Amino acid sequence: MRTLVKVVNVNSLIGYLMIGAIKLMGLVSLPTAQRIGRLLGKRLASKRTRSREVARVNLAMCFADKSEDYRETLLYDTLIQNGMTGGEMGPMWGYSHEKLLTMVRKVHNQELLEQKLADDRGLLFMSPHLGNWEIVSAWLATLTSATIMYRPAKVKNFSDWMVSRREAVGAELVPTTGGGVKALFATLNAGKVVGFLPDQEPKRERGVFAPFMGVETLTPTLPHQMIRETGCQVIYAFGERLPNAEGFDIHLFDALPEQFDPDPVISATAMNQSIENCVRLCPAQYQWTYKRFKRRPNDGINPYKIAKVP
């Protein structure tokens, strides 16, 4: 019992330290936050870190047709961009909503979203881990409320604080539980908006293998189920980081017609193609540091284990 209490206290301390660090970063300007992020990215690139080696495996799989020099350059740029995403957590969770919106420079295809919001059907708003997805949520809140699924962090007090900051811009967050899934379906059936991150690896029984960037990838079937059971619409969005700390552009894209196919594999393939179309616009800003391909078809070997990723 004493050991359990000690672990809880340590976790709480870690959580408060994380919250304090992000609040401190929330006091600096966006250029300063991004400079700190670049330093973090350079450190990740300088050693055999987990982030660097995961990204190296992913890029080798997804850009197998490119030269090694191309992939090494993209690897370095990826770590710099991922570091900047980390540095931006302070501004994203520390600035006021009004201040966040001043960082949005241009919205591409906003009329597409407005058309869908005018429809009585629910809307599945898909935002992959590309650029900065927090700025997309902040901007979306100016047009509509959204229910967004999130994966709770391991440190409870940090997770609770993270939820409070994300909900401060007007979103409603639900956890990745059975109750959270029911809330998503209820939201769509009510003709409202659900935010969903479509590029996380699901549990094996909750996904199908479909190609992404030329690689068979375990892909979540929950979006397909929501489409089939609620008749909702679908749109894709991401926030592109502009150079020289100029802010962000938000890009909006319509879903491919095949995503509405009753076959879950065809639907998942179209979803992955839409994500790929977004990624190819600014590939270094994608979260290549995530172990996206752990599970392989036919019980194939985990590529990260083969590469002995730290």
C-alpha positions as CSV (number, residue, x, y, z in Angstrom):
1,M,0.0,0.0,0.0
2,R,2.8,2.4,0.9
3,T,4.5,1.6,-2.4
4,L,1.3,2.4,-4.3
5,V,0.9,5.7,-2.5
6,K,4.5,6.6,-3.3
7,V,4.0,5.8,-7.0
8,V,0.8,8.0,-7.0
9,N,2.7,10.9,-5.4
10,V,5.6,10.6,-7.9
11,N,3.1,10.6,-10.8
12,S,1.3,13.6,-9.4
13,L,4.6,15.5,-9.0
14,I,5.5,14.6,-12.6
15,G,2.1,15.9,-13.7
16,Y,2.5,19.2,-11.8
17,L,6.0,19.7,-13.3
18,M,4.6,19.1,-16.8
19,I,1.8,21.5,-16.2
20,G,4.2,24.1,-14.8
21,A,6.6,23.8,-17.8
22,I,3.7,24.2,-20.3
23,K,2.3,27.2,-18.4
24,L,5.8,28.8,-18.4
25,M,6.0,28.2,-22.2
26,G,2.6,29.9,-22.4
27,L,4.2,33.2,-21.3
28,V,6.5,33.4,-24.3
29,S,5.8,34.5,-27.9
30,L,5.2,32.1,-30.7
31,P,8.6,32.8,-32.3
32,T,10.3,32.1,-28.9
33,A,8.3,28.9,-28.4
34,Q,9.2,27.7,-31.9
35,R,12.9,28.5,-31.4
36,I,12.9,26.4,-28.2
37,G,11.1,23.7,-30.2
38,R,13.8,23.8,-32.9
39,L,16.4,23.3,-30.2
40,L,14.5,20.3,-28.9
41,G,14.3,18.9,-32.4
42,K,18.0,19.3,-33.0
43,R,18.7,17.4,-29.8
44,L,16.4,14.6,-30.9
45,A,18.3,14.5,-34.2
46,S,21.8,14.5,-32.6
47,K,21.5,11.2,-30.8
48,R,20.0,7.7,-31.3
49,T,16.7,8.7,-29.6
50,R,13.5,6.8,-29.8
51,S,11.9,9.6,-31.8
52,R,14.6,9.7,-34.3
53,E,14.7,5.9,-34.9
54,V,10.9,5.5,-35.0
55,A,10.8,8.3,-37.7
56,R,13.7,6.6,-39.6
57,V,11.8,3.3,-39.8
58,N,8.6,5.1,-40.8
59,L,10.2,7.1,-43.5
60,A,12.1,4.1,-44.9
61,M,8.7,2.3,-45.2
62,C,6.7,5.2,-46.6
63,F,9.4,6.7,-48.9
64,A,11.0,3.5,-50.1
65,D,11.2,4.9,-53.6
66,K,13.3,7.9,-52.5
67,S,17.0,8.1,-52.1
68,E,18.7,7.7,-48.7
69,D,19.8,11.3,-48.8
70,Y,16.2,12.5,-49.4
71,R,15.0,10.4,-46.4
72,E,17.8,11.7,-44.1
73,T,17.0,15.3,-45.0
74,L,13.3,14.6,-44.4
75,L,14.2,12.9,-41.1
76,Y,16.1,15.9,-39.8
77,D,13.3,18.3,-40.9
78,T,10.7,16.0,-39.3
79,L,12.5,16.1,-35.9
80,I,12.7,19.9,-36.1
81,Q,9.0,20.2,-36.9
82,N,8.0,17.7,-34.2
83,G,10.1,19.7,-31.7
84,M,8.3,22.8,-32.7
85,T,5.0,21.1,-32.1
86,G,6.1,20.4,-28.6
87,G,7.3,23.9,-28.1
88,E,4.0,25.2,-29.2
89,M,2.1,23.4,-26.5
90,G,2.6,26.4,-24.2
91,P,1.0,28.9,-26.6
92,M,-1.7,26.5,-27.6
93,W,-2.8,25.7,-24.1
94,G,-1.7,29.0,-22.4
95,Y,-2.9,31.8,-24.8
96,S,-6.4,33.1,-24.7
97,H,-8.7,31.9,-27.5
98,E,-8.7,35.4,-29.1
99,K,-4.9,35.4,-29.2
100,L,-4.7,31.9,-30.7
101,L,-7.0,33.1,-33.5
102,T,-4.6,35.9,-34.4
103,M,-2.1,33.2,-35.5
104,V,-4.4,31.8,-38.2
105,R,-3.3,33.5,-41.4
106,K,-5.5,31.9,-44.1
107,V,-8.2,29.3,-44.2
108,H,-8.3,27.3,-47.5
109,N,-11.7,26.1,-48.7
110,Q,-13.6,27.5,-45.7
111,E,-16.8,27.5,-47.8
112,L,-16.6,23.7,-47.9
113,L,-17.0,23.5,-44.2
114,E,-19.7,26.2,-44.2
115,Q,-21.7,24.1,-46.7
116,K,-21.5,21.1,-44.5
117,L,-22.4,22.9,-41.4
118,A,-25.6,24.2,-43.2
119,D,-26.6,20.5,-43.8
120,D,-28.8,18.8,-41.2
121,R,-26.6,15.7,-41.1
122,G,-23.8,15.3,-38.6
123,L,-20.3,16.1,-39.6
124,L,-17.2,13.9,-38.9
125,F,-14.3,16.4,-38.8
126,M,-11.1,14.5,-39.4
127,S,-7.8,16.1,-38.4
128,P,-4.6,13.9,-38.7
129,H,-1.4,14.5,-36.7
130,L,0.0,17.0,-39.2
131,G,1.2,20.5,-38.5
132,N,-0.5,21.7,-35.4
133,W,-3.9,20.2,-34.8
134,E,-4.6,22.3,-31.6
135,I,-4.9,25.5,-33.7
136,V,-7.4,23.7,-35.9
137,S,-9.6,23.0,-32.8
138,A,-9.3,26.6,-31.7
139,W,-10.4,27.9,-35.1
140,L,-13.2,25.3,-35.5
141,A,-14.7,26.6,-32.2
142,T,-15.4,30.0,-33.9
143,L,-17.9,28.3,-36.2
144,T,-19.4,25.4,-34.2
145,S,-19.0,23.3,-31.1
146,A,-17.5,19.8,-31.5
147,T,-17.3,16.6,-29.5
148,I,-13.7,15.3,-29.7
149,M,-12.4,11.9,-28.6
150,Y,-9.1,11.9,-26.7
151,R,-6.8,9.3,-25.3
152,P,-6.2,10.1,-21.5
153,A,-2.6,10.7,-20.6
154,K,-1.0,8.2,-18.1
155,V,-0.5,10.9,-15.5
156,K,-4.0,11.7,-14.2
157,N,-3.6,15.3,-13.0
158,F,-1.9,16.3,-16.2
159,S,-4.6,14.5,-18.2
160,D,-7.3,16.4,-16.4
161,W,-5.6,19.7,-16.9
162,M,-5.1,18.9,-20.6
163,V,-8.8,18.3,-21.0
164,S,-9.7,21.5,-19.2
165,R,-7.4,23.5,-21.5
166,R,-8.8,21.9,-24.7
167,E,-12.4,22.4,-23.5
168,A,-11.6,26.1,-22.7
169,V,-11.9,26.9,-26.5
170,G,-15.4,25.4,-26.6
171,A,-14.9,21.7,-27.4
172,E,-16.3,18.8,-25.5
173,L,-13.9,16.0,-24.9
174,V,-14.8,12.3,-24.4
175,P,-12.4,9.5,-23.6
176,T,-11.5,6.5,-25.7
177,T,-14.0,4.3,-23.8
178,G,-17.3,2.7,-24.6
179,G,-19.1,5.7,-23.1
180,G,-17.0,8.0,-25.2
181,V,-17.8,6.1,-28.4
182,K,-21.6,6.3,-27.6
183,A,-21.2,10.0,-27.1
184,L,-19.8,10.3,-30.6
185,F,-22.7,8.4,-32.2
186,A,-25.2,10.5,-30.2
187,T,-23.5,13.7,-31.4
188,L,-23.6,12.8,-35.0
189,N,-27.2,11.5,-34.8
190,A,-28.1,14.9,-33.4
191,G,-26.7,16.6,-36.5
192,K,-23.6,18.0,-34.7
193,V,-19.9,17.8,-35.2
194,V,-17.5,15.1,-34.0
195,G,-13.7,15.7,-34.1
196,F,-11.6,12.6,-34.8
197,L,-7.9,11.9,-35.2
198,P,-7.9,9.2,-37.9
199,D,-4.3,8.1,-38.0
200,Q,-3.7,6.3,-34.7
201,E,-3.2,2.6,-34.6
202,P,-6.3,0.9,-33.1
203,K,-6.6,-2.4,-31.3
204,R,-6.5,-5.3,-33.8
205,E,-10.2,-6.1,-33.4
206,R,-11.1,-2.5,-34.1
207,G,-9.3,-2.1,-37.4
208,V,-8.6,-3.4,-40.9
209,F,-5.4,-3.4,-42.9
210,A,-5.5,-0.8,-45.7
211,P,-2.7,1.0,-47.6
212,F,-1.2,4.2,-46.3
213,M,1.8,5.7,-48.2
214,G,2.2,2.3,-49.9
215,V,2.3,0.4,-46.6
216,E,-0.4,-1.9,-45.4
217,T,-1.5,-0.2,-42.2
218,L,-3.9,-1.2,-39.4
219,T,-6.6,1.4,-39.7
220,P,-9.5,2.2,-37.4
221,T,-12.9,1.2,-38.5
222,L,-14.8,3.5,-36.1
223,P,-15.1,6.3,-38.7
224,H,-16.7,3.8,-41.2
225,Q,-19.1,2.6,-38.5
226,M,-20.1,6.2,-37.7
227,I,-20.7,6.9,-41.4
228,R,-22.8,3.8,-41.9
229,E,-24.9,4.2,-38.7
230,T,-25.5,7.9,-38.7
231,G,-25.3,8.9,-42.4
232,C,-22.9,11.7,-41.4
233,Q,-20.7,13.9,-43.7
234,V,-16.9,13.9,-43.6
235,I,-14.3,16.6,-44.0
236,Y,-10.5,16.7,-43.4
237,A,-8.5,19.5,-42.0
238,F,-5.0,20.3,-40.8
239,G,-3.0,23.4,-39.6
240,E,0.1,24.0,-41.7
241,R,3.0,25.7,-39.8
242,L,4.2,28.7,-41.8
243,P,7.9,29.6,-41.9
244,N,9.5,32.3,-39.8
245,A,6.9,32.0,-37.0
246,E,4.3,33.7,-39.3
247,G,1.5,31.5,-37.9
248,F,-0.6,28.8,-39.5
249,D,-2.7,28.2,-42.5
250,I,-5.7,25.9,-42.2
251,H,-6.5,23.5,-45.0
252,L,-9.9,21.8,-45.6
253,F,-10.6,18.9,-47.9
254,D,-13.6,16.9,-48.9
255,A,-13.7,13.2,-48.3
256,L,-13.2,10.8,-51.3
257,P,-16.5,9.2,-52.4
258,E,-15.1,5.7,-51.7
259,Q,-15.0,6.5,-48.0
260,F,-18.8,6.0,-48.0
261,D,-18.5,2.5,-49.4
262,P,-20.2,-0.2,-47.3
263,D,-17.0,-2.3,-47.5
264,P,-14.8,-1.3,-44.5
265,V,-11.5,-2.0,-46.3
266,I,-12.5,0.2,-49.3
267,S,-13.6,2.9,-46.8
268,A,-10.4,2.7,-44.8
269,T,-8.3,2.8,-48.0
270,A,-10.1,6.0,-49.1
271,M,-9.6,7.5,-45.6
272,N,-5.9,6.7,-45.7
273,Q,-5.6,8.2,-49.1
274,S,-7.2,11.5,-47.9
275,I,-4.7,11.6,-45.0
276,E,-1.8,10.9,-47.5
277,N,-3.0,13.7,-49.7
278,C,-2.8,16.1,-46.7
279,V,0.7,14.7,-45.6
280,R,2.2,15.2,-49.0
281,L,1.6,19.0,-48.8
282,C,4.0,19.3,-45.9
283,P,5.5,15.9,-45.2
284,A,8.1,17.1,-42.6
285,Q,5.2,18.3,-40.4
286,Y,3.7,14.9,-40.0
287,Q,4.1,13.0,-36.7
288,W,6.5,10.4,-38.1
289,T,7.8,9.8,-34.6
290,Y,4.7,7.7,-33.8
291,K,4.8,3.9,-34.1
292,R,2.2,3.7,-36.7
293,F,3.1,0.3,-38.1
294,K,3.6,-1.9,-35.1
295,R,1.1,-4.6,-36.1
296,R,1.8,-6.2,-39.5
297,P,-0.5,-8.2,-41.7
298,N,-0.4,-12.0,-41.2
299,D,1.3,-11.5,-37.8
300,G,4.4,-10.1,-39.4
301,I,7.3,-8.9,-37.3
302,N,7.1,-5.5,-35.7
303,P,9.5,-3.3,-37.8
304,Y,10.5,-1.2,-34.8
305,K,11.8,-4.4,-33.0
306,I,13.7,-5.3,-36.1
307,A,15.4,-1.9,-36.1
308,K,16.0,-2.2,-32.3
309,V,14.4,1.1,-31.7
310,P,15.4,2.3,-28.1
